[in-house]
């Protein structure tokens, strides 16, 4: 099997694996829908008081809310990606088996995470988004080109998200337990991705800083492409640059870690 076919098979396996958790998926759809409703009414109250806050009208910010709920599990902004399993394998020493595979460790887990993310987008993200679009006034493009540009931005967001979480997982080679690092990264992800509040709302230097961080690639940048607030090519360049940086750092950390392979218990 060629290398490309191998990683496609790994991604397909990741998709099928998460597709088996039907009860968890249904519970996730319900949870995302409920939280979406809470955020919609909160945001609408805020936008009633401050119309066009952050350059969004009310329909656009409602669309933003439901995109956030669709992306929460897709991009594992609050955890729940393959990094949890990888950290556990590092802790137990099972990662040594991964290193003997005739496949690159980083690409293997990237493929697995892309398969997981695609299932979460389709299985857990689409239903709350459609619910929100049917129940509230939203701002959606009518041309296929914008939707295609948006999907490319979502794919790049998946890669950037993995790049961040892979670094978190690799920290377990030195810390033996990367839970603390993971929790700090997830808190940063909630705040800096725009999940709590659109980054366009943040004033002055704070806004400039958070919009320049990699987490803005996860929600804010794809949302702005869909809403017509960002140039797709510039968005791709921003996301692509962060993907290269993060995957490159992951490659350096992986090389350093596999030279020592220090794992708890073995």
C-alpha positions in Angstrom: 0.0 0.0 0.0 1.4 3.4 -1.0 2.0 6.1 1.7 -0.9 8.2 0.4 -3.4 5.3 0.4 -2.2 4.3 3.9 -3.0 7.7 5.4 -6.4 7.8 3.6 -7.1 4.4 5.2 -6.2 5.8 8.6 -8.4 8.8 8.1 -11.3 6.5 7.0 -10.7 4.4 10.1 -10.9 7.4 12.3 -14.2 8.4 10.7 -15.7 4.9 11.1 -14.5 4.7 14.7 -16.3 7.8 15.8 -19.3 6.9 13.8 -19.8 3.9 16.1 -20.5 6.2 19.1 -24.1 6.9 18.2 -25.4 7.7 21.7 -22.5 10.1 22.4 -23.1 11.8 19.0 -26.8 12.2 19.7 -26.0 13.6 23.2 -23.5 16.0 21.7 -26.0 17.3 19.1 -28.4 18.0 21.9 -25.8 19.7 24.0 -24.5 21.9 21.2 -28.0 22.9 20.3 -28.9 23.9 23.8 -25.7 25.9 24.2 -26.3 27.4 20.8 -29.7 28.7 22.0 -28.2 30.2 25.1 -25.5 32.0 23.2 -27.9 33.2 20.5 -30.2 34.9 23.0 -27.2 36.3 24.9 -25.6 37.7 21.7 -28.9 39.1 20.5 -29.3 41.0 23.7 -25.8 42.3 23.4 -26.3 43.3 19.7 -29.6 45.0 20.5 -27.7 47.2 22.9 -24.7 47.7 20.6 -25.9 47.2 16.9 -23.1 46.2 14.4 -20.7 45.4 17.2 -17.5 44.0 15.6 -18.9 44.8 12.2 -21.6 42.1 12.4 -25.3 42.6 12.2 -27.6 40.5 14.2 -28.1 37.8 11.5 -24.4 37.5 11.0 -23.7 37.1 14.7 -26.4 34.4 15.0 -24.8 32.6 12.1 -21.4 32.9 13.9 -22.9 31.3 17.0 -24.1 28.2 15.1 -20.8 27.9 13.3 -19.1 27.9 16.7 -21.3 25.1 17.9 -20.6 23.1 14.6 -16.9 23.6 15.1 -16.6 23.0 18.8 -16.2 19.2 18.5 -15.0 19.2 14.9 -11.9 21.2 15.8 -11.7 19.8 19.4 -11.4 23.3 20.7 -12.3 22.1 24.2 -10.4 18.8 23.8 -11.7 15.4 22.7 -9.3 15.0 19.7 -6.8 12.2 19.1 -4.3 14.0 21.5 -6.0 12.3 24.5 -5.2 8.9 23.1 -1.7 9.8 22.0 -0.9 11.2 25.5 -2.2 8.0 27.1 0.0 5.9 24.7 3.0 8.0 25.6 2.3 7.6 29.3 1.9 3.8 29.1 4.7 3.3 26.7 2.5 2.0 23.9 3.8 4.8 21.7 6.9 2.6 21.1 4.6 0.3 19.0 3.6 3.4 17.0 7.2 4.2 16.3 7.8 0.7 14.8 5.0 1.2 12.3 6.2 1.8 8.7 4.5 5.2 8.8 5.3 8.7 10.0 4.0 9.3 13.6 2.8 12.8 12.9 1.1 12.1 9.6 -0.5 9.0 11.1 -2.1 11.0 13.9 -3.0 13.9 11.6 -4.8 11.5 9.3 -6.7 9.9 12.2 -7.6 13.3 13.5 -8.9 14.5 10.1 -11.1 11.4 9.9 -12.4 12.2 13.4 -13.0 15.9 12.5 -14.9 15.0 9.3 -17.2 12.8 11.2 -17.8 15.3 14.0 -18.5 18.0 11.4 -21.1 15.8 9.6 -22.5 13.9 12.5 -22.5 16.5 15.3 -22.0 19.9 13.6 -24.5 19.9 10.7 -27.7 19.3 12.8 -27.3 22.2 15.2 -26.3 24.5 12.4 -29.4 23.6 10.3 -31.6 23.9 13.4 -30.2 27.4 14.0 -30.7 28.4 10.3 -34.3 27.2 10.4 -35.2 28.8 13.7 -33.4 32.2 13.5 -32.6 34.8 10.8 -29.1 33.9 9.6 -26.7 35.3 6.9 -25.7 32.6 4.5 -24.1 33.0 1.0 -26.1 32.0 -2.0 -23.2 31.3 -4.4 -21.3 28.0 -4.5 -18.0 29.7 -4.7 -18.2 31.2 -1.2 -19.3 27.8 0.2 -16.3 26.2 -1.5 -13.9 28.8 -0.2 -15.4 28.3 3.3 -14.9 24.5 3.2 -11.2 25.0 2.2 -10.8 27.3 5.2 -12.4 24.7 7.4 -10.0 22.0 6.2 -7.1 24.3 7.0 -8.6 25.0 10.4 -8.6 21.2 11.0 -4.9 21.0 10.2 -4.0 24.1 12.4 -6.1 22.6 15.3 -4.3 19.3 15.0 -0.9 21.2 15.0 -1.7 22.9 18.3 -3.0 19.7 20.0 -0.1 17.6 18.7 2.3 19.9 20.5 0.2 19.4 23.6 0.3 15.7 23.3 4.1 15.5 22.7 4.6 17.4 26.0 3.8 14.1 27.7 7.2 12.8 26.7 8.7 15.2 29.2 5.9 15.7 31.7 4.6 12.1 31.6 1.1 13.6 32.0 0.1 16.4 29.6 -3.3 17.1 31.2 -2.3 20.4 32.7 -0.8 21.7 29.5 -3.9 20.5 27.7 -6.2 22.3 30.0 -4.3 25.6 29.6 -4.3 25.2 25.8 -8.0 24.5 25.8 -8.8 27.5 27.9 -6.7 29.6 25.5 -8.5 28.0 22.6 -11.9 29.0 23.9 -10.9 32.6 24.4 -8.6 33.1 21.4 -10.5 31.2 18.8 -13.6 33.4 19.1 -15.7 30.7 20.7 -16.8 32.9 23.6 -17.0 36.1 21.7 -16.1 37.1 18.1 -12.5 38.3 18.0 -13.6 41.3 15.9 -15.2 42.7 19.1 -11.9 42.8 21.0 -10.6 46.4 21.1 -7.2 47.8 20.4 -4.0 45.9 20.9 -5.8 43.0 22.5 -7.8 42.5 19.4 -4.7 42.7 17.2 -2.9 40.1 19.3 -5.7 37.5 19.5 -6.4 37.8 15.8 -2.8 37.1 15.0 -2.6 33.9 17.1 -3.1 30.5 15.6 -6.4 29.9 17.4 -8.1 32.6 15.2 -7.7 30.1 12.3 -10.1 27.8 14.0 -13.4 29.7 14.1 -12.9 33.4 13.4 -11.2 33.1 10.1 -13.5 30.5 8.5 -16.5 32.4 9.8 -15.4 35.6 8.2 -14.9 33.9 4.9 -18.5 32.5 5.0 -19.9 35.9 6.1 -18.0 37.8 3.4 -15.8 39.7 5.9 -12.4 38.2 4.8 -10.6 37.6 1.6 -10.3 33.8 1.2 -6.8 33.9 -0.3 -5.4 36.0 2.6 -7.2 33.7 5.0 -5.6 30.6 3.4 -2.2 32.2 3.6 -2.6 33.0 7.3 -3.9 29.5 8.1 -1.3 27.9 5.9 1.5 29.8 7.5 0.4 28.7 11.0 -0.1 25.1 9.8 3.5 25.0 8.5 4.9 26.6 11.7 2.9 24.3 14.1 3.6 21.1 12.1 7.3 22.1 11.9 7.5 22.6 15.6 5.7 19.3 16.1 8.3 17.6 13.8 11.2 19.1 15.9 9.5 18.1 19.2 8.8 14.6 17.8 12.4 14.2 16.8 13.7 15.2 20.2 11.1 13.1 22.0 11.8 9.9 20.0 15.5 10.2 20.8 14.8 9.8 24.4 11.4 7.9 24.5 11.0 8.6 28.2 7.6 7.1 29.2 6.0 6.5 32.5 6.2 2.9 33.6 8.6 1.7 30.9 
